[in-house]
Amino acid sequence: MSQCYYNETIGFFYNNSGKELSSHWRPKDVVVVALGLTVSVLVLLTNLLVIAAIASNRRFHQPIYYLLGNLAAADLFAGVAYLFLMFHTGPRTARLSLEGWFLRQGLLDTSLTASVATLLAIAVERHRSVMAVQLHSRLPRGRVVMLIVGVWVAALGLGLLPAHSWHCLCALDRCSRMAPLLSRSYLAVWALSSLLVFLLMVAVYTRIFFYVRRRVQRMAEHVSCHPRYRETTLSLVKTVVIILGVSHCTWPGLFVCLFVCFLRQGLILSPRLECCGSSDSPASVSQVAGTTASNHQ
């Protein structure tokens, strides 16, 4: 029967994995924390602004914007996870309990999983809308709410799993170097499943891109095309281009970092830029920002 080490310290597991554990504040630790706190505040403010813009504009009460709002909520959660990490990193890591360490890691895992799953849901919704030549899909609100709830249940489940079972506290030879309390098999499954979801999302958007391109070429051949049909198609093109651009700039680099050192990058960009797909978005964001500024004056 294998021996479990539930009463050991964080330092014990870091020494077992050969990962350095700071005992004092070094200049690079201070720089990392300062930058991390700055990014965390920007993440929180940006995504709060996006959520407020979607909630305050009735024209945004469509399935795609509910999903974009959920993406902003996931990234807002990531901002909270960053803040918690910044206040419990460096020399403070050694003072964490095992439960505190799993909480710190679980917050990060949950936020990334929720963001990736929501991006896939957005891709499926855009595919459904494009194929039906609709700017907004006709998905019932109840189904969208169930989808959002399912995303968070899966994300929370995956984030809580290591603390309850999938760890290496009873098998030190399976501990990962980058996350000394987690099993290498968990990290491999989590990273590969997230990467698979991302590749599936890219495949969906690639199909959308080629489908829309064919539609645009046919439109150019028929000058007498109905104006409303043309307007809808061009709006879909702009929306797909924005989401494609943001996703390709943000997530590939993120998963490279995931395999190397689990750094979360670029979450701040996705909801802010994707929400600009509608012509009403800049006005709504400006309105919310103006209202916020006037309240502080």
N, C-alpha and C positions, 0 to 999 in steps of 0.2 A: 504494500500500500504506500503510495507516494506521500511525502511529508508536505504539509502546507505551512506557509509562512505569513499568516494573517497578522501576527504581532510584531513583525519586523518594520523597520523604518524605511523611508523612501531611499535614503542613502544606501541601504543594503541592496536594493534592487538595481540602483544605478551602478554600484560597484560590480555587481554580478554581470551586468550587460556591458561594462566597460565604457559607460557614458559619463562624461565629465559633469560634476555637480558643483556649482560655484558656492564658495563659502563666504565670499565678500563681493561687494559691488565693484565691478571693473568698468572702465570707461565705455566699453562696447555694450555692457548691460544697461547702462544709463541711457545710451543712444537708442537702443532697441526699445526700451520702455517709453522714452519720450516720443519716438515715432509711432509706437503702437498706440499710445493714448491719443495722439493726434488723429490717427486713422480711425480709431474707435469712435471718437466724437463726430468725425465727418460721416462715418457710416450711419450713426444714429440720426444725425440731423437730416442727411440726405433722404434716408428712407422714411423718416417721419413726414418729410415734405411731400414725398410721393404718395404715401397713404392718405394724407390730408387732401391732396389734390384729387385723388380718385373718389374719396368719400364726399367731397363738397360739390362735385360736378355730376349732375344727374345723367349727363350724356356718357359718362364713364361707367354707368351701372349696366355693364355688359359682361358676358362670361370671360372675354379676353382680359378685361381690366380687373375683374375679380382675381384672376390668376396672377396678373401683374402685381396686384396688391398683396397677394400671398407671397410672391417672390420678394417684394419689399419687406414683408413681415419676417421672412426667413433671413434676409440680410440684416434686418434690425436685430434679430436674435443673434446673428453672427457678431454684431457690434457689441452686444452684451457679453458674449463669450470672449471677445477680444479684451474687453475691460477686465473681466474676471481673470483672464490669463495674465494681463499686464500687472495686476496687483498680487499675483501669486507666481511670479517667475523669478529668475536669478537666484540669489541666496535664499529667497523665501520658499523656493521649491522644497528645500530640505526640511522645512518646518511643517510641510503639509502632512496631514494624515493620509492613509491609503484611500479613505472615502473622499477626502478633498481632492486628491489627485485624479481619481476616477470622475469626479464631478467636473473638474477642469477639462479633462479630455472629452467627456461626454457632451459638454456644451458645444465644443468645436465640431465633433462628429455629427451631432444632430443638426446643426446649422447648415453644414455642407450638404448633408443628405437631403434636407428639405429643399435647399436651393436647386440641386441637380434634378430632383424629382419634379419640382414645379416647372423647371425649364422644359422637361420632357412633356409635361401636361400642356404647356403653352404651344409646343411644337405640334402636338396632336390636334389641338384646337385650331391652330392656323391651317393645318392640312385639311381639316374638315371644312373650314370656311372657304378656302381657296377652291377646293373641288366643287363646292356648291355655288361659287362666284358670289359670295356674300362677304361684306366687310366685317360683320359680326355673326358668329354662329348662332343657331337657334337652340343651343343646349339649355334645358330647363335649369333654373337657378338651384333647385334642390339637388340635381345631379352634380352641379359644380361644387356646391357646398360639401357633398359627400366625397368628392374627389379631393378637395382641400383637406378635409378631416382625415382621409386615408393617407395622404402625404405625410401629415404630422404624426399619425400613429406609427407609420413605418419608420420615420426619422427618429422618433423618440425610442421606439423599440430597438433600433440599431445602436442608438447612443447609449442606452442603458444596459445592453447585452454584456459588454465587457465587465462591468462592475458586479454582475450577478453570476456569470458563468464563464464567459470566454476570455479568461485572463491567464496569467502564467504563475499565479501565486503558489500553485501546487506542482509546477513543472518548470523549474528555473532554466532548464536547457532549451525551452521553447520561447523564452523572453526575447523581445525585439530590442535592438540597440536604439532605434529612434524613439520608441515608447516603451521604456523598460518594464512596465507592469502589464503590457499587453502581449498576447500571443502572436507570433509571426503569422499564423494561419488566419487569425482574425483580420490583421492588417491587409494580408494578401486578398482575402475574399472581399473586404470592404472596398479596397482600392480598385480591384478589377471590376466589381459590380458597378461602381460609380463611373468608371471609364467606359464600360459597356453601355450604360444609360446615355452617356455623352455621345458616343459613336452612333447610337440609335437616333438620337436627336439630330445629329448632323445628317444622317441618311434621310430623315423625314424632310429637313429643310432643303437638302439637295434636290429631292423629288419635287418639292414645291417650286424651287427656283427654275428648274427646267420646264415644268408645266406652265408657269407664268410666262416664261420667255417665249414659249410656243404661242401662247395666247396673244402676247403683244405683237409678235410677228404676223399673226393672222389679222389682228386689228389693223395693222399698217396696210395690209392688202385690201381691206374693205373700208374705204373712206366713209361710207354711209352707215358705219356702225352706230348703234344707238348711243347717244351721249352719256346716259346714265350707266350703261354697261361699261363704257370706256372709263368713266370716272371711278367706278367701283374697282375695276381691274388695276388701274394705276394706283389707287389707294392701297390695294393689297400688295402691290409691288413695293411700295415705300415701306410698309409695315414689315414685310419679310426681309428687306435689305437691312433695316435697322436692327432687327433681332439677330439676323445672321452675323452682321458686323460685330455687334457687342459680344455674342457668344464665341465667335472665333477669336476675338481679341482677349477674352477673359479666361475661358475654361481650359484650353490646351496647356497654357503655362501653369495653370493651377494644378493640373494633374501631374505634370512633370515634377513640380515641387512636392506634391503629395507623396510620390514614390521616393523622393530624396529626404525630405525633412518635415513634412506635414504642415508647411506654411500655407495659410489661407490668403490669397491675394485676389484683388479685382472685384470683390463682391459689391463694392460701392457703385460700380459702373452700370451693372445690368438693369436694375429697375429704373434708374434715373433716365437712361438713354432710351430704353424700350418704351417708356411712357410717352416719349416724344413722337411716337408713331401717329398720333392724332393731331389735327390742326388745333384742337382745343387745349392741348396739353400745356404749351407755353403760357397761355393766358391764365389757366387755372393755377399753375405753379406760381406765377407772378402775383395773382390775386391772394393766394394763401400767404406768400412771403410778405406782401404789402400789409395784410391784416396783422400778421405776427409782428412786423416792425412797428405798426401804429400802436399795438397793445403795449409795447415796451417803452414807447416814448412818453 
